[in-house]
Amino acid sequence: METFSISDKASINITDDTGIITLIWHGIVDSDYANSVMRDFLMDFHEKCKQKSITQLVTDFRGMKFMFSSGIKTLIGWFKLFSDEKRYIGTIVYNNRIRWQDVTFESIRIILKDVELVNKEST
């Protein structure tokens, strides 16, 4: 497992299990700096997935306690990017008991029809 630090408050654990990449998010993204770091990471990560011919991507947000609106906008742009390119199957795991996740991912369900959303309460 590899860990990428977004800030002193947030990180992403990355696992690769035979072509299925999982990003497990933790913490709080609450600053423009953290959002900028996150955006750069996601764009680099997307390029690496294209080079490695990754077919399945799971993003697990259950450990993410809060993300402010700029971070959510960055996520939507990233999800839209891989959805539009249809390079890999995307699955988002979230907890609808965490308010920002419920609102955000239910909205994403409307915007991105081909991304699977899985609601799981516990991490």
Z-matrix of the N, CA and C atoms (Angstrom, degrees):
N
C 1 1.451
C 2 1.526 1 108.71
N 3 1.299 2 114.38 1 136.68
C 4 1.456 3 122.44 2 178.26
C 5 1.531 4 107.20 3 -110.64
N 6 1.337 5 117.18 4 145.35
C 7 1.459 6 120.97 5 178.01
C 8 1.516 7 109.63 6 -121.49
N 9 1.350 8 114.88 7 132.22
C 10 1.459 9 121.13 8 175.59
C 11 1.519 10 107.62 9 -112.64
N 12 1.340 11 116.67 10 128.29
C 13 1.450 12 121.44 11 179.97
C 14 1.530 13 109.96 12 -92.82
N 15 1.322 14 116.07 13 121.84
C 16 1.456 15 121.89 14 175.97
C 17 1.525 16 109.14 15 -81.89
N 18 1.325 17 115.72 16 -40.88
C 19 1.464 18 123.22 17 179.12
C 20 1.520 19 106.98 18 -162.52
N 21 1.332 20 116.09 19 -173.50
C 22 1.464 21 118.04 20 176.20
C 23 1.526 22 111.52 21 -73.29
N 24 1.337 23 116.96 22 -6.95
C 25 1.466 24 121.72 23 -179.88
C 26 1.527 25 114.03 24 -110.26
N 27 1.341 26 118.45 25 -8.66
C 28 1.466 27 119.64 26 -173.54
C 29 1.518 28 111.58 27 -146.36
N 30 1.332 29 115.04 28 147.27
C 31 1.470 30 120.43 29 177.99
C 32 1.525 31 109.68 30 -151.11
N 33 1.338 32 113.93 31 166.24
C 34 1.458 33 121.48 32 177.36
C 35 1.530 34 107.49 33 -130.29
N 36 1.321 35 117.08 34 123.90
C 37 1.461 36 121.85 35 172.62
C 38 1.523 37 107.19 36 -91.62
N 39 1.333 38 115.89 37 134.88
C 40 1.456 39 121.42 38 -175.93
C 41 1.523 40 108.69 39 -119.13
N 42 1.335 41 116.25 40 124.93
C 43 1.455 42 120.18 41 174.99
C 44 1.521 43 109.04 42 -122.20
N 45 1.323 44 115.68 43 148.49
C 46 1.458 45 122.24 44 178.22
C 47 1.514 46 107.49 45 -126.80
N 48 1.325 47 115.30 46 110.71
C 49 1.459 48 120.91 47 -178.33
C 50 1.523 49 108.40 48 -118.60
N 51 1.316 50 115.88 49 89.07
C 52 1.473 51 123.35 50 -179.21
C 53 1.525 52 113.77 51 43.71
N 54 1.300 53 115.81 52 63.97
C 55 1.454 54 120.88 53 174.57
C 56 1.511 55 115.55 54 88.00
N 57 1.331 56 116.99 55 -9.03
C 58 1.463 57 120.87 56 175.56
C 59 1.523 58 107.46 57 -104.74
N 60 1.322 59 115.54 58 111.33
C 61 1.455 60 121.02 59 179.63
C 62 1.525 61 108.03 60 -94.74
N 63 1.330 62 116.22 61 134.12
C 64 1.458 63 121.17 62 176.73
C 65 1.515 64 109.20 63 -121.28
N 66 1.333 65 115.64 64 129.14
C 67 1.464 66 122.58 65 173.97
C 68 1.521 67 106.82 66 -108.41
N 69 1.328 68 116.63 67 118.66
C 70 1.459 69 121.65 68 -179.97
C 71 1.522 70 107.48 69 -109.78
N 72 1.328 71 115.62 70 112.85
C 73 1.461 72 123.36 71 -174.13
C 74 1.524 73 110.72 72 -90.61
N 75 1.357 74 115.46 73 142.00
C 76 1.467 75 121.47 74 179.33
C 77 1.521 76 109.68 75 -138.43
N 78 1.328 77 116.06 76 144.84
C 79 1.456 78 120.45 77 168.14
C 80 1.507 79 115.76 78 101.30
N 81 1.351 80 113.80 79 -144.68
C 82 1.459 81 122.78 80 -173.93
C 83 1.522 82 109.19 81 -137.60
N 84 1.329 83 116.97 82 128.66
C 85 1.464 84 121.91 83 172.23
C 86 1.524 85 105.83 84 -109.36
N 87 1.345 86 115.59 85 106.70
C 88 1.462 87 119.49 86 -172.78
C 89 1.528 88 113.57 87 -136.82
N 90 1.331 89 116.77 88 23.79
C 91 1.469 90 118.90 89 179.07
C 92 1.529 91 110.09 90 -144.86
N 93 1.318 92 115.55 91 157.70
C 94 1.465 93 120.34 92 177.13
C 95 1.523 94 110.69 93 -63.59
N 96 1.337 95 116.90 94 -36.21
C 97 1.460 96 120.20 95 178.89
C 98 1.530 97 110.44 96 -61.98
N 99 1.328 98 116.92 97 -48.72
C 100 1.474 99 120.26 98 179.56
C 101 1.522 100 110.39 99 -61.19
N 102 1.316 101 117.04 100 -39.33
C 103 1.463 102 120.44 101 178.19
C 104 1.524 103 110.90 102 -63.14
N 105 1.323 104 117.28 103 -41.27
C 106 1.466 105 121.56 104 179.00
C 107 1.532 106 110.75 105 -62.98
N 108 1.313 107 116.78 106 -44.68
C 109 1.471 108 121.53 107 178.12
C 110 1.530 109 109.64 108 -62.88
N 111 1.319 110 116.43 109 -43.39
C 112 1.459 111 121.25 110 179.70
C 113 1.532 112 110.69 111 -62.51
N 114 1.323 113 117.50 112 -45.04
C 115 1.469 114 121.80 113 179.88
C 116 1.531 115 110.39 114 -60.54
N 117 1.325 116 117.69 115 -46.16
C 118 1.467 117 121.05 116 179.12
C 119 1.530 118 110.89 117 -61.52
N 120 1.330 119 116.53 118 -43.34
C 121 1.458 120 120.70 119 178.38
C 122 1.526 121 110.58 120 -60.26
N 123 1.332 122 117.62 121 -47.41
C 124 1.465 123 121.36 122 -176.63
C 125 1.525 124 111.93 123 -63.90
N 126 1.319 125 117.78 124 -38.70
C 127 1.468 126 120.00 125 178.69
C 128 1.529 127 110.43 126 -68.60
N 129 1.333 128 117.36 127 -43.16
C 130 1.474 129 120.59 128 176.34
C 131 1.527 130 110.59 129 -62.73
N 132 1.318 131 116.11 130 -42.86
C 133 1.447 132 121.52 131 -179.62
C 134 1.529 133 110.54 132 -61.88
N 135 1.311 134 117.14 133 -42.08
C 136 1.464 135 121.85 134 178.58
C 137 1.533 136 110.92 135 -59.96
N 138 1.320 137 116.40 136 -44.37
C 139 1.474 138 120.52 137 178.68
C 140 1.530 139 110.89 138 -62.43
N 141 1.324 140 117.27 139 -42.03
C 142 1.468 141 120.90 140 178.74
C 143 1.529 142 110.84 141 -63.98
N 144 1.323 143 117.29 142 -38.97
C 145 1.468 144 120.64 143 177.90
C 146 1.518 145 110.93 144 -63.40
N 147 1.323 146 116.78 145 -39.55
C 148 1.466 147 120.31 146 178.04
C 149 1.523 148 110.11 147 -64.37
N 150 1.323 149 118.21 148 -42.88
C 151 1.461 150 121.95 149 -178.93
C 152 1.525 151 112.00 150 -66.00
N 153 1.337 152 116.73 151 -35.49
C 154 1.468 153 121.15 152 -177.68
C 155 1.528 154 112.92 153 -89.05
N 156 1.319 155 117.71 154 0.67
C 157 1.471 156 122.07 155 -177.86
C 158 1.525 157 112.30 156 55.84
N 159 1.315 158 116.30 157 45.14
C 160 1.465 159 121.26 158 177.27
C 161 1.528 160 108.26 159 -66.86
N 162 1.322 161 116.49 160 136.34
C 163 1.461 162 120.33 161 -177.53
C 164 1.525 163 113.12 162 -108.14
N 165 1.326 164 117.53 163 -17.62
C 166 1.451 165 119.63 164 -177.35
C 167 1.522 166 109.95 165 -141.51
N 168 1.340 167 115.65 166 133.92
C 169 1.453 168 122.34 167 -179.29
C 170 1.520 169 109.06 168 -131.48
N 171 1.332 170 115.72 169 127.17
C 172 1.466 171 121.69 170 176.53
C 173 1.525 172 107.09 171 -114.89
N 174 1.328 173 116.76 172 128.67
C 175 1.461 174 121.27 173 174.70
C 176 1.520 175 107.51 174 -117.03
N 177 1.317 176 115.99 175 120.05
C 178 1.469 177 122.49 176 -174.92
C 179 1.533 178 108.52 177 -110.99
N 180 1.318 179 116.04 178 111.30
C 181 1.463 180 121.93 179 -176.26
C 182 1.522 181 113.68 180 -100.96
N 183 1.305 182 118.52 181 6.08
C 184 1.463 183 120.14 182 -174.03
C 185 1.523 184 113.37 183 -61.01
N 186 1.329 185 117.96 184 -24.38
C 187 1.457 186 121.03 185 177.71
C 188 1.524 187 113.72 186 -91.09
N 189 1.328 188 116.98 187 0.00
C 190 1.470 189 121.76 188 -179.84
C 191 1.530 190 107.58 189 -89.96
N 192 1.314 191 115.59 190 110.63
C 193 1.472 192 120.30 191 -174.98
C 194 1.523 193 113.11 192 -76.58
N 195 1.338 194 116.78 193 -32.92
C 196 1.465 195 119.47 194 -178.43
C 197 1.524 196 109.54 195 -160.02
N 198 1.330 197 115.70 196 145.67
C 199 1.459 198 121.67 197 172.29
C 200 1.521 199 106.71 198 -142.97
N 201 1.325 200 116.18 199 126.21
C 202 1.457 201 118.10 200 -178.56
C 203 1.518 202 110.82 201 -79.54
N 204 1.328 203 116.36 202 171.53
C 205 1.460 204 121.95 203 -166.97
C 206 1.526 205 114.54 204 -57.52
N 207 1.331 206 118.76 205 -37.97
C 208 1.471 207 119.67 206 179.06
C 209 1.522 208 111.13 207 -63.68
N 210 1.321 209 116.61 208 -37.85
C 211 1.461 210 120.71 209 177.24
C 212 1.515 211 111.74 210 -65.71
N 213 1.326 212 116.41 211 -40.39
C 214 1.463 213 120.86 212 178.09
C 215 1.526 214 110.11 213 -64.05
N 216 1.326 215 116.87 214 -41.40
C 217 1.467 216 120.68 215 177.49
C 218 1.531 217 110.32 216 -60.73
N 219 1.325 218 117.01 217 -41.70
C 220 1.466 219 121.37 218 177.05
C 221 1.528 220 110.47 219 -61.11
N 222 1.326 221 117.12 220 -44.81
C 223 1.471 222 120.92 221 178.46
C 224 1.519 223 111.58 222 -59.93
N 225 1.316 224 116.70 223 -46.34
C 226 1.467 225 120.14 224 -178.56
C 227 1.529 226 110.02 225 -61.16
N 228 1.332 227 117.34 226 -42.55
C 229 1.471 228 120.51 227 177.74
C 230 1.518 229 111.28 228 -61.04
N 231 1.331 230 116.77 229 -41.19
C 232 1.461 231 120.94 230 179.61
C 233 1.532 232 110.83 231 -67.64
N 234 1.332 233 117.49 232 -45.88
C 235 1.467 234 120.38 233 177.80
C 236 1.522 235 110.69 234 -60.06
N 237 1.319 236 115.94 235 -41.71
C 238 1.468 237 120.28 236 179.49
C 239 1.522 238 110.77 237 -63.67
N 240 1.322 239 117.18 238 -38.29
C 241 1.458 240 121.97 239 179.17
C 242 1.522 241 110.80 240 -59.43
N 243 1.326 242 117.76 241 -52.52
C 244 1.468 243 117.47 242 -177.90
C 245 1.514 244 111.71 243 -74.45
N 246 1.326 245 117.92 244 -26.17
C 247 1.462 246 120.32 245 176.00
C 248 1.531 247 110.92 246 -68.71
N 249 1.341 248 116.53 247 -45.40
C 250 1.467 249 120.99 248 -179.87
C 251 1.527 250 112.05 249 -63.24
N 252 1.327 251 116.21 250 -37.62
C 253 1.466 252 120.05 251 -178.49
C 254 1.518 253 112.67 252 -79.17
N 255 1.321 254 116.55 253 -16.70
C 256 1.468 255 122.14 254 179.91
C 257 1.529 256 112.33 255 49.71
N 258 1.320 257 115.16 256 41.95
C 259 1.466 258 120.14 257 -178.91
C 260 1.518 259 112.27 258 -86.09
N 261 1.312 260 116.87 259 -31.49
C 262 1.455 261 119.44 260 179.40
C 263 1.519 262 109.75 261 -149.80
N 264 1.313 263 114.30 262 160.58
C 265 1.456 264 121.44 263 179.65
C 266 1.524 265 107.48 264 -81.12
N 267 1.306 266 116.43 265 128.88
C 268 1.456 267 120.66 266 -179.12
C 269 1.513 268 112.24 267 -107.63
N 270 1.334 269 115.43 268 133.36
C 271 1.459 270 121.77 269 175.45
C 272 1.521 271 107.58 270 -127.22
N 273 1.320 272 116.21 271 130.19
C 274 1.458 273 122.06 272 177.19
C 275 1.529 274 107.66 273 -111.21
N 276 1.328 275 115.85 274 124.79
C 277 1.457 276 121.37 275 176.95
C 278 1.533 277 106.72 276 -107.20
N 279 1.326 278 115.82 277 128.41
C 280 1.456 279 119.69 278 -177.09
C 281 1.528 280 110.78 279 -146.69
N 282 1.335 281 116.03 280 173.67
C 283 1.454 282 122.44 281 179.68
C 284 1.520 283 108.70 282 -120.02
N 285 1.331 284 117.82 283 112.64
C 286 1.460 285 119.44 284 -177.01
C 287 1.525 286 113.46 285 -73.69
N 288 1.311 287 117.77 286 -3.70
C 289 1.471 288 120.36 287 174.21
C 290 1.533 289 111.61 288 -81.60
N 291 1.323 290 115.96 289 -13.30
C 292 1.468 291 120.66 290 173.75
C 293 1.524 292 105.22 291 -94.63
N 294 1.316 293 116.15 292 113.93
C 295 1.473 294 121.99 293 -167.76
C 296 1.526 295 113.75 294 -53.56
N 297 1.349 296 118.44 295 -48.55
C 298 1.467 297 119.20 296 -176.99
C 299 1.517 298 110.89 297 -62.24
N 300 1.344 299 117.26 298 -34.36
C 301 1.458 300 120.26 299 179.32
C 302 1.523 301 110.79 300 -69.92
N 303 1.310 302 117.22 301 -42.65
C 304 1.467 303 121.04 302 179.86
C 305 1.526 304 110.32 303 -58.78
N 306 1.322 305 116.91 304 -51.70
C 307 1.464 306 121.39 305 -177.67
C 308 1.530 307 110.83 306 -65.28
N 309 1.326 308 116.64 307 -47.01
C 310 1.465 309 121.01 308 -176.49
C 311 1.519 310 111.97 309 -63.76
N 312 1.312 311 117.41 310 -51.14
C 313 1.454 312 119.30 311 -172.13
C 314 1.528 313 112.75 312 -77.51
N 315 1.298 314 118.01 313 -26.18
C 316 1.465 315 118.87 314 172.11
C 317 1.526 316 109.94 315 -69.18
N 318 1.331 317 117.76 316 -34.67
C 319 1.473 318 120.79 317 174.54
C 320 1.524 319 110.57 318 -66.64
N 321 1.318 320 116.53 319 -41.48
C 322 1.470 321 120.83 320 178.83
C 323 1.525 322 110.41 321 -62.30
N 324 1.313 323 116.46 322 -34.73
C 325 1.473 324 120.67 323 178.43
C 326 1.536 325 110.19 324 -57.80
N 327 1.321 326 117.37 325 -36.83
C 328 1.460 327 122.26 326 179.78
C 329 1.529 328 110.84 327 -73.82
N 330 1.328 329 116.30 328 -41.05
C 331 1.466 330 121.72 329 -176.15
C 332 1.526 331 111.79 330 -73.99
N 333 1.316 332 117.41 331 -44.58
C 334 1.464 333 122.46 332 -173.91
C 335 1.521 334 109.64 333 -115.49
N 336 1.278 335 116.03 334 95.44
C 337 1.463 336 121.27 335 -175.31
C 338 1.531 337 113.96 336 -69.75
N 339 1.334 338 117.75 337 -25.65
C 340 1.463 339 119.27 338 -174.91
C 341 1.527 340 113.82 339 -98.98
N 342 1.336 341 117.82 340 12.71
C 343 1.458 342 121.36 341 174.06
C 344 1.517 343 106.99 342 -102.04
N 345 1.326 344 115.71 343 125.60
C 346 1.460 345 120.24 344 -179.19
C 347 1.521 346 109.56 345 -79.71
N 348 1.328 347 116.63 346 131.33
C 349 1.464 348 122.15 347 176.16
C 350 1.516 349 108.69 348 -109.72
N 351 1.331 350 116.09 349 130.66
C 352 1.459 351 121.58 350 -179.55
C 353 1.520 352 107.39 351 -124.19
N 354 1.330 353 117.10 352 118.47
C 355 1.452 354 121.58 353 179.40
C 356 1.523 355 108.76 354 -92.95
N 357 1.314 356 116.07 355 116.95
C 358 1.472 357 121.91 356 176.06
C 359 1.506 358 106.46 357 -133.39
N 360 1.311 359 116.60 358 131.23
C 361 1.455 360 119.90 359 -175.24
C 362 1.514 361 113.85 360 -75.09
N 363 1.303 362 118.83 361 -42.97
C 364 1.463 363 119.71 362 -173.46
C 365 1.531 364 111.51 363 -96.60
N 366 1.324 365 115.31 364 158.73
C 367 1.458 366 120.53 365 177.29
C 368 1.491 367 111.47 366 -95.94
